[in-house]
Amino acid sequence: MPIMRLDHFFVRANDLEVTRAFYCEVLGFEVMPRPDFPFPGYWLGVDGSIQVHMAAHGIPHAELFYLGTTPESATDNSGVVDHIAFLATDPEAFHHRFGRLGLACRKRYFGEFGLCQMFIADPNGVTIELNFHGLTAEPAWGDAEDYASMPRTVT
């Protein structure tokens, strides 16, 4: 009985509507039908597949609903989770969208694997990584970090 795939991740949002808007308007998710849970929130997905579940921080009875976080848990960063990664297409469109929106974006390129990555922060400080596979050349942005030139760490 192997694990088959990641089903979704949960964001405890400081501002539920701002967070929903970010995932929908910036990343292209759509609001999906969600059961009538006893707390406000959203299921967001792509092509009918739910990938993000979010709900409001600071609500009454949160200890009943949020099993992975406590009132002491940080809500301004991703805690012990470093980042959440999505497979994406059309890096050029995301590059232009992030620029138009004034979003800080860190870009990396790994030519050996034809991989471009973009890292942005959601409104709660969770790092979102977008992976673009199959690139035959480095994007012409001029500001992508090159994995091949990064210092190596040996343990």
Order of alpha helices (4+ residues) and beta strands (2+ residues): beta-alpha-beta-beta-beta-alpha-beta-alpha-beta-beta-beta-beta
